[in-house]
Amino acid sequence: MFHIAVIALGSNLANPIEQIQNAIKRLNTLPEIQSMTVSSLYRTAPVGYTEQPDFINAVAIIHTTFSPYQLLHALQDIEQQFGRERSFRNAPRTLDLDIIDFSGEIYNQPELTLPHPRAHERGFVMHPLAEIAPDYPIGHFGNAQQLSQKLGNDGIEKIM
């Protein structure tokens, strides 16, 4: 059975554009991912801890045979392969891969919360998602296009 998952990609260290492009290539090598649609890349201002470089962000929609937890662990493995360190919340990072939604399923566990609890507040997620799937629903908050418009374009620039 195939599931549809939304993954947010972000990087602001060690050539972030290349990090995102290589992460997309790496995701494409996983046999459990049958197809992938990827947004443009966006340069975005950091959120939370602002004393760091801008981020490069993108969103991918995948069709997968992974379960939510299998996908989470696969993404964490990729982050580690790319040198991800978790020093503090909102810290600079070589690669961040977050599951935003997984076939509309709802999880509220210590290891995994779905849909992502702050995605609807993040322009760096909603703008790329609205580009590739404007009608994609995010929980009870609305669809990607509605949320993108509500959040505005401040600090977000489409670069490629």
DOKEKOL-237835 format. One record per atom (N, C-alpha, C): z, x, y; residue in one letter. Coordinates in Angstrom, 2 decimals. Each point is the difference from the previous one (the first is absolute). Example, Ala and Ser with C-alpha at 12.3 -4.5 7.8 and 13.67 -1.06 7.14 Angstrom:
2
up_east_north_res
7.80_13.19_-5.69_a
0.00_-0.89_1.19_a
0.00_0.90_1.20_a
-0.72_-0.35_1.05_s
0.06_0.82_1.19_s
0.73_-0.77_1.09_s
END
This chain:
160
up_east_north_res
0.00_0.84_-1.19_m
0.00_-0.84_1.19_m
0.00_0.88_1.25_m
-0.84_-0.36_0.95_f
-0.07_0.75_1.24_f
0.92_-0.60_1.04_f
0.60_0.88_0.79_h
0.82_-0.39_1.14_h
-0.66_0.57_1.25_h
0.24_-0.65_1.12_i
-0.47_0.52_1.28_i
1.21_0.55_0.73_i
-0.11_1.24_0.42_a
1.10_0.63_0.74_a
-0.53_0.58_1.30_a
0.85_-0.03_1.01_v
-0.29_0.62_1.29_v
0.89_1.23_0.12_v
-0.64_1.14_0.28_i
0.72_1.26_0.15_i
-0.24_0.53_1.40_i
1.09_0.36_0.69_a
-0.11_0.67_1.30_a
0.11_1.50_-0.22_a
-0.88_0.74_0.67_l
-0.01_1.46_-0.09_l
0.31_0.57_1.38_l
0.83_1.03_0.04_g
0.32_0.64_1.27_g
0.30_1.47_-0.18_g
-0.31_0.78_1.04_s
0.29_1.43_0.00_s
0.03_0.49_1.43_s
0.90_0.97_0.27_n
-0.04_0.65_1.31_n
0.30_1.50_-0.08_n
-0.14_0.57_-1.21_l
0.20_1.43_-0.19_l
-1.14_0.59_-0.82_l
-0.26_1.29_0.20_a
-0.92_0.78_-0.84_a
-1.38_-0.63_-0.08_a
-0.64_-0.16_1.16_n
-1.34_-0.60_0.10_n
0.00_-1.42_-0.53_n
0.58_-0.94_0.75_p
0.18_-1.38_-0.46_p
-1.29_-0.71_-0.42_p
-1.10_0.23_0.70_i
-1.25_-0.66_-0.39_i
-0.38_0.42_-1.42_i
0.09_1.30_-0.25_e
-0.32_0.50_-1.34_e
0.99_-0.52_-1.04_e
1.26_-0.11_0.36_q
1.01_-0.53_-0.93_q
-0.37_-1.42_-0.42_q
-0.36_-0.84_0.96_i
-0.35_-1.40_-0.31_i
-1.28_-0.06_-0.83_i
-1.01_0.78_0.39_q
-1.25_0.00_-0.75_q
0.22_0.48_-1.44_q
0.81_1.02_-0.19_n
0.29_0.50_-1.34_n
0.85_-0.97_-0.82_n
0.90_-0.70_0.67_a
0.81_-1.00_-0.70_a
-0.89_-1.14_-0.50_a
-0.96_-0.41_0.79_i
-0.94_-1.04_-0.42_i
-0.80_0.46_-1.21_i
-0.46_1.25_0.04_k
-0.71_0.55_-1.16_k
0.89_0.02_-1.23_k
1.25_0.39_0.18_r
0.95_0.05_-1.12_r
0.24_-1.39_-0.58_r
0.18_-1.00_0.86_l
0.18_-1.38_-0.48_l
-1.20_-0.44_-0.81_l
-1.19_0.39_0.44_n
-1.23_-0.38_-0.70_n
-0.10_0.60_-1.40_n
0.77_1.03_-0.28_t
-0.05_0.62_-1.34_t
0.90_-0.71_-1.01_t
0.87_-0.89_0.47_l
0.92_-0.68_-0.92_l
-0.75_-1.07_-0.78_l
0.01_0.07_-1.33_p
-0.75_-0.98_-0.79_p
0.52_-1.43_0.15_p
1.24_-0.15_0.44_e
0.57_-1.34_0.19_e
-0.47_-0.67_1.28_e
-0.69_0.74_0.85_i
-0.57_-0.57_1.22_i
-1.49_-0.21_-0.24_i
-0.40_-1.28_-0.01_q
-1.38_-0.34_-0.35_q
-0.94_0.02_1.20_q
0.52_-0.37_1.15_s
-0.82_0.03_1.22_s
0.92_0.16_1.19_s
-0.59_0.49_1.10_m
0.79_0.24_1.20_m
-0.87_-0.21_1.23_m
0.57_-0.68_0.98_t
-0.62_-0.15_1.31_t
0.93_0.69_0.99_t
-0.54_0.89_0.83_v
0.83_0.79_0.90_v
-0.42_-0.25_1.44_v
0.98_-0.11_0.87_s
-0.25_-0.20_1.43_s
-0.46_1.31_0.64_s
-0.34_-0.11_1.26_s
-0.21_1.18_0.83_s
1.33_0.73_0.15_s
-0.07_1.20_0.57_l
1.22_0.74_0.31_l
0.41_-0.33_1.44_l
1.31_-0.06_0.20_y
0.55_-0.32_1.31_y
1.01_1.07_0.39_y
-0.04_0.42_1.27_r
1.04_0.87_0.54_r
1.04_-0.92_0.63_r
1.27_0.21_-0.37_t
1.05_-0.89_0.48_t
1.22_0.79_0.45_t
0.67_-0.54_0.99_a
1.24_0.61_0.49_a
1.10_-0.19_-1.05_a
0.90_0.97_-0.13_p
1.09_-0.15_-0.97_p
0.94_-1.14_0.37_p
0.62_-0.58_-1.01_v
0.95_-1.09_0.18_v
1.37_0.50_-0.45_v
1.04_-0.42_0.71_g
1.35_0.42_-0.35_g
0.29_1.36_0.60_g
-0.16_1.04_-0.77_y
0.18_1.38_0.47_y
-1.29_0.42_0.69_y
0.04_0.10_1.33_t
-1.24_0.22_0.76_t
-0.28_1.46_0.34_t
0.93_0.91_-0.28_e
-0.19_1.42_0.31_e
-0.77_0.69_-1.13_e
-1.22_-0.46_-0.22_q
-0.85_0.54_-1.06_q
-1.46_-0.29_0.34_q
-0.93_0.65_-0.70_p
-1.41_-0.25_0.28_p
-0.43_-1.43_-0.33_p
-1.11_-0.42_0.61_d
-0.59_-1.29_-0.34_d
-0.37_-0.02_-1.48_d
-0.11_-1.20_-0.54_f
-0.37_-0.19_-1.39_f
-1.48_-0.35_-0.11_f
-0.55_0.27_-1.15_i
-1.29_-0.54_-0.42_i
0.34_-1.02_-1.07_i
-0.51_-1.23_0.17_n
0.30_-1.09_-0.91_n
-1.27_-0.67_-0.49_n
0.10_-0.60_-1.16_a
-1.06_-0.82_-0.58_a
0.66_-0.98_-0.96_a
-0.78_-0.96_-0.44_v
0.45_-0.97_-1.00_v
-1.07_-0.11_-1.07_v
0.45_-0.11_-1.24_a
-0.91_-0.21_-1.13_a
0.41_-1.27_-0.73_a
-0.99_-0.76_-0.41_i
0.23_-1.15_-0.89_i
-0.57_0.41_-1.35_i
0.83_-0.11_-1.02_i
-0.43_0.42_-1.33_i
0.07_-1.16_-0.99_i
-0.82_0.08_-1.02_h
0.09_-0.86_-1.17_h
0.53_0.91_-1.11_h
1.13_-0.36_-0.60_t
0.68_0.90_-0.90_t
0.58_-0.71_-1.21_t
0.15_0.76_-1.07_t
0.70_-0.50_-1.19_t
1.45_0.47_0.00_t
0.40_0.80_0.99_f
1.39_0.41_0.13_f
0.90_-1.22_0.22_f
1.24_0.09_-0.43_s
1.05_-0.92_0.44_s
0.49_0.51_1.36_s
0.78_-0.79_0.73_p
0.50_0.50_1.29_p
0.78_1.31_-0.13_p
0.87_0.09_-1.01_y
0.80_1.22_-0.16_y
-0.84_1.18_-0.47_y
-0.98_-0.25_-0.84_q
-0.90_1.09_-0.42_q
-0.77_0.53_1.21_q
-0.46_-0.91_0.86_l
-0.72_0.42_1.20_l
0.93_0.79_0.92_l
1.21_-0.48_0.21_l
0.97_0.70_0.84_l
0.20_1.43_-0.51_l
0.21_0.16_-1.30_h
0.24_1.33_-0.55_h
-1.24_0.88_0.09_h
-1.18_-0.57_-0.18_a
-1.24_0.77_0.15_a
-0.15_0.49_1.44_a
0.30_-0.87_0.97_l
-0.10_0.39_1.41_l
1.02_1.07_0.34_l
1.21_-0.12_-0.52_q
1.03_1.02_0.25_q
-0.40_1.35_-0.61_q
-0.63_-0.04_-1.17_d
-0.48_1.23_-0.62_d
-1.06_0.67_0.87_d
-0.91_-0.80_0.54_i
-1.04_0.55_0.89_i
0.64_0.60_1.25_i
0.96_-0.72_0.60_e
0.69_0.53_1.17_e
0.61_1.37_-0.31_e
0.64_0.12_-1.15_q
0.61_1.29_-0.38_q
-1.06_1.08_-0.17_q
-1.13_-0.36_-0.61_q
-1.09_0.97_-0.17_q
-0.51_0.51_1.35_q
0.13_-0.83_1.03_f
-0.46_0.36_1.34_f
1.12_0.63_0.84_f
1.14_0.29_-0.63_g
1.07_0.69_0.69_g
0.93_-0.87_0.81_g
0.08_-1.29_-0.29_r
0.87_-0.90_0.75_r
1.46_0.38_-0.16_r
0.70_0.09_1.11_e
1.44_0.22_0.02_e
0.63_-1.17_0.74_e
1.10_-0.50_-0.52_r
0.70_-1.14_0.60_r
1.29_0.49_0.66_r
-0.15_0.61_1.17_s
1.16_0.60_0.67_s
0.84_-1.04_0.75_s
-0.64_-0.94_0.67_f
0.71_-1.08_0.68_f
-0.99_-1.13_0.29_f
0.52_-1.18_0.31_r
-0.84_-1.16_0.24_r
-0.96_0.27_1.17_r
-1.26_-0.37_-0.19_n
-1.06_0.17_1.00_n
-0.29_1.45_0.34_n
0.32_0.91_-0.90_a
-0.26_1.42_0.22_a
-1.49_0.29_-0.09_a
-0.44_1.12_0.59_p
-1.39_0.42_-0.19_p
-0.28_0.16_-1.49_p
-1.25_-0.22_-0.40_r
-0.31_0.10_-1.43_r
-1.45_0.39_-0.24_r
-0.20_0.69_-1.12_t
-1.35_0.37_-0.40_t
-0.75_-1.22_-0.50_t
0.72_-0.91_-0.69_l
-0.65_-1.19_-0.52_l
1.04_-1.08_-0.26_l
-0.33_-1.20_0.43_d
0.84_-1.17_-0.25_d
-0.91_-1.08_-0.58_d
0.34_-0.49_-1.17_l
-0.75_-1.07_-0.66_l
0.96_-1.15_-0.26_l
-0.23_-1.12_0.64_d
0.88_-1.17_-0.14_d
-0.76_-1.19_-0.55_d
0.62_-0.70_-0.94_i
-0.56_-1.26_-0.46_i
0.39_-1.06_1.04_i
-0.99_-0.63_0.59_i
0.23_-1.03_1.01_i
0.09_-1.37_-0.66_i
-0.86_-0.23_-0.97_d
-0.02_-1.28_-0.73_d
-0.55_0.26_-1.39_d
0.46_-0.81_-0.96_f
-0.47_0.11_-1.37_f
-0.24_-1.41_-0.52_f
-1.23_-0.47_0.14_s
-0.41_-1.34_-0.47_s
0.93_-1.10_0.48_s
0.55_0.16_1.21_g
0.87_-1.02_0.58_g
1.36_-0.12_-0.68_g
0.31_0.92_-0.90_e
1.28_-0.07_-0.71_e
1.15_0.35_0.94_e
1.18_-0.54_-0.31_i
1.19_0.24_0.80_i
1.01_0.77_-0.85_i
0.41_1.14_0.51_y
1.02_0.83_-0.63_y
1.03_0.34_1.06_y
1.25_0.03_-0.40_n
1.05_0.45_0.90_n
0.98_0.83_-0.82_n
-0.44_1.19_-0.35_q
0.77_0.91_-0.82_q
0.26_1.28_0.80_q
1.02_0.76_-0.38_p
0.28_1.25_0.74_p
-1.21_0.94_0.04_p
-0.77_0.05_-1.08_e
-1.12_0.93_-0.06_e
-1.29_-0.56_0.61_e
-0.12_-1.32_0.05_l
-1.26_-0.60_0.44_l
0.24_-1.37_0.63_l
-0.47_-0.14_1.24_t
0.04_-1.28_0.70_t
-1.42_-0.40_0.34_t
-0.40_-1.19_-0.42_l
-1.34_-0.52_0.26_l
0.08_-1.43_0.48_l
-0.86_-0.38_0.98_p
-0.86_0.93_0.73_p
0.85_1.01_0.77_p
-0.62_1.08_0.42_h
0.72_1.05_0.74_h
0.76_-0.65_1.14_h
1.29_0.28_0.14_p
0.84_-0.75_0.95_p
-0.34_0.18_1.47_p
-0.71_1.07_0.38_r
-0.32_0.22_1.42_r
-1.49_0.04_0.28_r
-0.83_-0.21_-1.00_a
-1.45_0.12_0.19_a
-0.50_-0.93_1.11_a
0.53_-1.20_0.07_h
-0.46_-0.97_1.00_h
0.32_0.43_1.43_h
0.87_1.00_0.15_e
0.38_0.52_1.32_e
-0.74_1.29_0.35_e
-0.86_0.48_-0.88_r
-0.61_1.31_0.14_r
-1.49_-0.10_0.28_r
-0.38_0.30_1.24_g
-1.41_-0.01_0.36_g
-0.79_1.00_-0.83_g
0.63_1.12_-0.37_f
-0.71_1.01_-0.78_f
-0.31_-0.46_-1.42_f
0.58_-1.13_-0.41_v
-0.35_-0.63_-1.28_v
-0.92_-1.20_0.26_v
0.35_-0.83_0.96_m
-0.74_-1.24_0.21_m
-1.40_0.21_0.57_m
-0.19_0.98_0.87_h
-1.35_0.23_0.55_h
-0.98_0.45_-1.08_h
0.35_1.01_-0.82_p
-0.94_0.37_-1.06_p
-0.20_-1.11_-1.03_p
1.06_-0.74_-0.32_l
-0.13_-1.09_-0.96_l
-0.89_-1.11_0.56_l
0.17_-0.32_1.27_a
-0.82_-1.04_0.62_a
-1.47_0.40_0.03_a
-0.26_1.30_0.09_e
-1.39_0.48_-0.01_e
-0.70_-0.33_-1.32_e
0.71_0.17_-1.13_i
-0.64_-0.16_-1.31_i
0.29_-1.35_-0.67_i
1.07_-0.68_0.43_a
0.36_-1.30_-0.60_a
0.76_-0.84_1.01_a
-0.70_-0.50_1.03_p
0.71_-0.71_1.09_p
0.80_-1.21_-0.46_p
-0.41_-0.65_-1.07_d
0.70_-1.19_-0.47_d
1.10_0.29_-1.01_d
0.26_1.29_-0.27_y
1.01_0.35_-1.01_y
1.38_-0.46_0.49_y
0.70_-0.83_-0.78_p
1.32_-0.49_0.42_p
1.09_1.03_-0.25_p
0.91_0.11_0.94_i
1.16_0.88_-0.13_i
1.25_-0.88_0.00_i
0.46_-0.30_-1.22_g
1.16_-0.88_-0.14_g
-0.20_-1.29_0.76_g
1.04_-0.45_0.65_h
-0.06_-1.23_0.81_h
-0.25_0.30_1.48_h
-0.36_1.26_0.30_f
-0.14_0.42_1.40_f
-1.36_-0.32_0.60_f
-1.00_-0.23_-0.84_g
-1.36_-0.25_0.47_g
-0.97_0.95_-0.68_g
-1.26_-0.06_0.44_n
-0.98_0.89_-0.62_n
-0.14_1.28_0.83_n
-0.72_0.96_-0.55_a
-0.12_1.32_0.63_a
-0.58_-0.09_1.42_a
-1.02_-0.84_0.18_q
-0.62_-0.12_1.32_q
0.98_-0.58_1.02_q
0.71_-1.04_-0.37_q
0.97_-0.61_0.91_q
1.08_1.01_0.39_q
0.51_0.71_-0.99_l
1.06_0.97_0.26_l
-0.51_1.17_0.83_l
-1.21_0.45_-0.27_s
-0.60_1.09_0.76_s
-0.13_-0.38_1.47_s
-0.49_-1.21_0.25_q
-0.15_-0.46_1.39_q
1.35_-0.14_0.68_q
0.98_-0.49_-0.72_k
1.34_-0.18_0.56_k
0.62_1.35_0.38_k
-0.24_1.03_-0.82_l
0.58_1.32_0.24_l
-0.69_0.78_1.11_l
-1.27_-0.29_0.26_g
-0.73_0.69_1.05_g
-0.45_1.39_-0.44_g
-0.71_0.69_0.90_n
-0.62_1.29_-0.30_n
0.75_1.20_0.55_n
1.14_-0.19_0.61_d
0.71_1.09_0.65_d
0.34_1.10_-1.01_d
-0.44_1.22_0.28_g
0.31_1.15_-0.85_g
-0.84_0.10_-1.25_g
-1.08_-0.80_-0.09_i
-0.85_0.01_-1.21_i
-1.44_0.22_0.43_i
-0.64_0.98_-0.63_e
-1.40_0.32_0.32_e
-0.78_0.21_-1.29_e
-1.06_-0.78_-0.17_k
-0.89_0.19_-1.15_k
-0.79_1.28_0.22_k
0.03_0.91_-0.98_i
-0.65_1.30_0.22_i
-1.19_0.24_-0.93_i
-0.03_-0.61_-1.17_m
-1.15_0.18_-0.90_m
0.06_-0.94_-1.17_m
END
